[in-house]
Amino acid sequence: MVSPYLIMPFCSAIIYAVASVLLKRALKEGATSDQTFHFTNFAITLVFLPFFFFEKATIMWANLWQPVLVSFVFFLGNLTTFWAIKKGDVSTVTPLMGTKVVFVAIVMVLITKETPTPGLWGAALLTSIGIFLMGFSEFRKKTGTIGLSAIMIVLASALFFALQDVLLAHWSTNFGAFTFMTLSMTCLSGWTLMMWLCQGRPSLKMPRAS
């Protein structure tokens, strides 16, 4: 029987792909990338808020800087993803996000000093090959500056998300996992609000269809 911890990321991948399609549709219907970025981050906070009430472990408040830092890394990952979509296209950006598994293996070695299992390295290699085969024709069509810059930005995004994954796994257990996730995603709204204010409080009103 397949373990739940393997089923959940599989379901997550499906949901992420569906969300990317819906995001592309919203942008076509008139929403701006900034509006969708802000609303996405606020929605993530609302989803994670109830996690606080499931906490049973002792909270290590002295390490409060850890969820704050993780939230900022996640913010940068989301920001670069939307930036890449603005520069390129969802059909190019989404498959490239699969390179995160490669960065996870590398970041794990650099930060935790743990050596990934041969299975993880094999998965990273197979993922890289799969991404290349799926996106080769698409990349050939977009060999211009915009296509290349979008690819570089989304690779940076994958690196930020990989860093966030490793830090979350490395720190959250000792801190209090549920509270760690709640605080991280609550701080995400804080970073988003700061960005919105720095942008001069642009309108968040979107066309109804989007």
Buried (B, 14 or more C-beta within 10 A) or exposed (E): EEEEEEEEEEEEEEEEBEEBEEBBEBBEEEBBBBBBBBBBBBEBBEEBBEBBEEBEBEBBEEBBEBBBBBBBBBBBBBBBBBBBBBBBBBEBBBBBBBBBBBBBBBBBEEEEEEEBEEEBBEBBEEBBEEBEEEBEEBBEEBEEEEBBBBBEBBBBBBBBBBBBBBBBEBBBEEBBBBBBBBBBBBBBBBBBBEBBEEEEEEEEEBEEEB
